[in-house]
Amino acid sequence: MSILKNAIDSIALGLEDYETSKEDERRIVSCTRNIYAGILLLFKHKLSSLSAENTDEALIKERVSPKIIDNKILWVGKGKKTVDYQSIKDRFDSLGIAVDWGRIDKINDYRNNVEHYFSNLEHRAIQGLISNSFIIIRDFVSEQLNKDPKELLGNDSWLTLVDVHEVYEKEKQDCTDLIESVNFFSDTIKEAFVSYSCKECGSDLIYPKEKNTDASENGFICKSCDAEFSYEEIVSPAVINHFEADAYIAMTDGGDSPIVDCPFCGGAYIYEEKICAECGESASHECDMCGSEIPPEELSDDVLCGYCAHQMSKDD
């Protein structure tokens, strides 16, 4: 059976699991596994099709080794183990194959969380995953495989993907509009709330209880599982997640972290915007003694840089 056939079958099984999960929530887990696996198989099919002849599909093999074939040195696949997600991403980047990895990460995160963390499995909560999958599958099949996605997947699978995507997009826009009506300490915090996913079921259909109010005085509800949260319960996790990529780059490349603990309340303090996402307080970034800028990791309510704070402690 070909990799492409496996991919189509896996996606179809995932969508069947989605329909069945309306009555049996246990099928949510297999739904997420099958759809995610189907997408990765589509990617592997692309790598397989780009592998040179006589290389044993080198581009999808985890291990490759050089061999001389017809007086030419070729990199040939070794063993049966194929590339994992990160290796697929690295090879796509190297080959100039464009994929929306942000959406893929969301699908993968949901797949992982639904198996290990979410305490409440809700049928509606899968809609976001399927909507993201629809966009990935549609664009990849048409742009990278040069095929009609409806024809390749089959009418039933295609219609399910389209219907779920359209329903989800409308509900997501309704939630976003309600969040837009609320006053946040900054637009960045508002964006973090729009992309926040419920810790109970994983849905990102979160909306405020009341319109045209201050977010910090408001409550928030998950449209999928009806879980309710205070502003304080959501804001720090949402902001930390929003800056996750920037924080990782700062950690690996040695730059400054975009968020630190607020010196006033301990919440997520956005350094560049000089504001705490939780309490709304703004700390001084200039040392009272030497006038230098206080780096993120040294921010405190003493308004002293690390060096001056150390000198003051010695005087004591």
C-alpha positions in Angstrom: 0.0 0.0 0.0 1.4 3.4 -1.0 2.2 6.2 1.5 -0.4 8.4 -0.2 -3.1 5.8 0.1 -2.2 5.4 3.8 -2.5 9.1 4.3 -5.9 9.3 2.7 -7.2 6.3 4.7 -5.8 7.7 8.0 -7.5 11.1 7.4 -10.8 9.4 6.5 -10.6 7.2 9.6 -10.0 10.3 11.7 -13.1 12.0 10.3 -15.1 8.9 10.9 -13.9 9.0 14.5 -15.0 12.6 14.7 -18.5 11.7 13.7 -18.6 8.8 16.1 -17.3 10.9 19.0 -20.7 12.7 19.1 -21.9 9.6 21.0 -18.6 8.1 22.3 -16.1 10.7 23.6 -13.3 8.0 23.6 -13.1 8.3 19.8 -11.8 11.8 20.2 -8.3 10.4 21.0 -8.3 8.2 17.8 -9.6 11.1 15.8 -6.7 13.3 16.7 -4.2 10.5 16.2 -5.5 9.5 12.8 -5.8 13.0 11.4 -2.3 14.0 12.6 -0.8 10.8 11.3 -2.5 11.3 7.9 -1.0 14.8 7.6 2.5 13.5 8.4 2.0 10.7 5.8 1.1 13.3 3.2 4.4 15.1 4.0 6.3 11.8 3.7 4.7 11.1 0.4 6.1 14.4 -0.9 9.6 13.5 0.4 9.3 10.1 -1.2 8.4 11.5 -4.5 11.4 13.8 -4.4 13.9 11.1 -3.5 16.2 10.2 -6.4 16.0 6.8 -8.1 18.0 3.9 -6.5 18.2 5.7 -3.1 15.6 3.6 -1.3 13.4 6.8 -0.7 16.3 8.5 1.1 14.4 11.6 1.9 12.0 9.8 4.2 14.6 7.6 5.9 15.9 8.5 9.3 19.4 7.2 8.4 21.2 7.7 5.1 24.6 6.6 4.0 26.7 7.2 0.9 27.0 4.5 -1.8 28.6 4.4 -5.2 26.0 3.4 -7.8 26.9 3.6 -11.5 30.1 5.5 -10.7 28.1 8.1 -8.8 28.0 8.8 -5.1 24.4 8.7 -3.9 22.9 9.1 -0.4 20.8 6.0 0.1 18.2 5.3 2.8 19.3 2.9 5.5 16.9 0.7 7.5 13.1 0.9 7.8 12.7 3.7 10.3 11.3 6.9 8.7 11.7 10.5 9.6 9.9 12.0 12.6 8.1 15.4 12.7 11.2 17.5 13.4 13.2 15.8 10.6 10.3 16.3 8.2 10.3 20.0 9.2 14.1 20.3 8.7 14.0 18.6 5.3 11.1 20.7 4.1 12.9 23.9 5.2 16.1 22.8 3.4 14.1 21.9 0.2 12.1 25.2 0.3 8.8 23.5 0.8 6.4 25.9 2.5 4.1 24.7 5.3 2.2 26.6 8.0 4.1 25.0 10.9 2.2 27.1 13.4 -1.0 25.3 12.5 0.8 21.9 12.5 2.1 22.7 16.0 -1.4 23.4 17.2 -2.7 20.1 15.8 0.2 18.3 17.4 -0.2 20.1 20.8 -3.9 19.2 20.8 -3.1 15.5 20.0 -0.6 15.3 22.8 -2.8 17.2 25.4 -5.9 15.2 24.6 -4.0 12.0 25.6 -2.3 13.3 28.7 -3.8 16.5 30.1 -7.4 17.4 29.2 -9.8 16.2 31.9 -12.9 17.0 29.8 -13.1 15.5 26.2 -15.7 17.4 24.2 -16.8 16.6 20.6 -17.0 20.3 19.7 -13.5 20.9 21.0 -12.0 19.0 18.1 -13.5 21.4 15.6 -10.5 23.7 15.9 -8.1 20.9 15.1 -10.1 19.8 12.1 -10.4 23.4 10.8 -6.6 23.8 11.0 -6.2 20.3 9.4 -8.5 21.4 6.6 -6.3 24.4 5.7 -3.1 22.4 5.9 -4.5 19.5 3.8 -6.2 21.7 1.2 -3.1 23.9 0.7 -0.5 21.1 0.7 -2.4 18.8 -1.6 -3.1 21.6 -4.2 0.2 23.5 -3.9 2.8 20.7 -3.2 1.1 17.6 -4.7 -0.6 19.4 -7.6 -3.8 17.5 -7.0 -7.5 18.5 -6.4 -8.0 17.9 -2.6 -11.6 17.1 -3.0 -10.9 14.5 -5.7 -7.9 13.0 -3.7 -9.7 12.7 -0.4 -13.1 11.7 -1.7 -16.4 13.6 -1.5 -17.4 12.4 2.0 -14.1 13.3 3.7 -13.9 16.6 1.8 -17.5 17.7 2.8 -16.9 16.8 6.4 -13.7 18.9 6.5 -15.4 21.9 4.8 -18.5 21.7 7.0 -16.5 21.6 10.3 -14.2 24.3 9.1 -17.1 26.7 8.2 -18.9 26.0 11.5 -15.7 26.5 13.6 -14.7 29.7 11.8 -18.1 31.3 12.4 -18.0 30.4 16.1 -14.4 31.5 16.4 -15.2 34.8 14.9 -18.1 35.3 17.3 -15.8 34.6 20.2 -13.1 37.0 18.8 -15.7 39.7 18.3 -16.7 39.4 22.0 -13.1 39.5 23.1 -12.5 42.6 20.9 -15.3 44.4 22.8 -13.5 44.1 26.1 -10.8 46.5 27.4 -7.4 44.9 27.9 -4.3 46.5 29.3 -2.7 46.1 25.9 -3.5 44.7 22.4 -0.9 42.0 22.9 -2.8 40.6 25.9 -6.0 40.7 23.9 -4.3 38.7 21.1 -3.1 36.2 23.7 -6.7 35.7 24.9 -7.9 35.2 21.3 -5.5 32.3 20.8 -5.9 30.8 24.4 -7.1 27.2 24.6 -9.3 25.9 27.4 -7.3 23.9 29.9 -10.2 21.5 30.4 -11.0 20.5 26.9 -8.5 22.2 24.6 -11.0 24.3 22.6 -10.0 27.9 21.8 -13.6 29.1 21.7 -13.2 31.3 24.7 -15.4 34.4 25.2 -16.1 36.9 28.0 -19.2 36.8 30.1 -19.9 40.5 29.5 -19.2 42.9 26.6 -17.8 46.4 26.9 -16.1 45.9 30.3 -12.6 45.7 31.6 -11.1 42.3 31.0 -9.5 42.2 34.4 -13.0 42.5 36.0 -14.6 40.0 33.7 -15.1 36.2 33.6 -14.5 33.9 30.6 -16.4 30.9 29.4 -15.4 28.0 27.1 -18.0 27.6 24.4 -17.2 23.9 24.0 -17.4 22.6 27.5 -18.9 25.5 29.5 -15.9 25.7 31.9 -15.7 29.2 33.5 -12.4 31.0 34.3 -11.5 34.2 36.0 -9.2 36.7 34.2 -6.4 35.8 36.6 -6.7 32.1 35.7 -6.2 32.7 32.0 -4.0 35.7 31.6 -0.5 34.5 32.6 -0.8 31.1 30.8 -2.2 32.9 27.8 0.6 35.5 27.6 3.3 32.9 28.3 1.9 30.7 25.4 1.7 33.8 23.2 5.4 34.5 23.7 6.5 30.9 23.7 8.5 31.1 20.4 10.2 34.4 21.3 11.1 33.0 24.8 12.6 29.9 23.2 14.7 32.0 20.8 15.9 34.2 23.7 16.8 31.1 25.8 18.7 29.4 23.0 20.3 32.4 21.4 21.1 34.3 24.6 18.8 37.2 24.2 16.4 38.8 26.7 13.2 37.1 27.7 10.1 38.9 26.5 8.3 38.2 29.7 9.4 38.0 33.3 7.7 37.7 36.7 6.0 41.0 37.7 7.8 42.6 40.6 4.4 43.6 42.1 2.1 40.6 41.8 4.3 37.8 40.3 2.2 37.6 37.1 3.5 37.7 33.5 5.2 41.1 32.9 5.7 42.1 29.3 9.0 43.8 29.3 8.9 45.6 26.0 5.4 47.0 26.7 6.3 47.8 30.3 3.2 46.4 31.7 2.0 43.4 33.8 -0.6 41.4 32.0 -2.2 40.4 35.3 -2.3 43.5 37.5 -1.7 46.2 34.9 1.2 47.8 36.9 4.2 49.3 35.1 7.7 49.1 36.6 10.5 51.6 36.1 13.1 50.2 33.8 15.8 52.8 34.8 18.0 52.3 37.8 17.5 55.0 40.4 21.2 55.0 41.3 23.2 54.7 38.0 20.5 55.5 35.5 21.2 52.5 33.4 18.4 50.3 31.9 17.4 47.5 34.2 17.5 44.2 32.2 14.4 42.0 32.3 15.9 39.4 34.7 16.8 42.1 37.2 13.5 44.0 37.3 12.3 44.6 40.8 10.2 47.0 42.9 13.5 48.4 44.3 14.1 50.1 41.0 17.8 49.2 41.1 19.9 47.2 38.6 21.6 44.1 39.8 25.0 45.8 40.3 23.6 48.7 42.4 21.4 46.4 44.4 24.5 44.3 45.2 26.4 47.4 46.2 23.5 48.5 48.4 23.4 45.1 50.1 27.2 45.3 50.9 26.7 48.7 52.5 24.0 47.2 54.8 
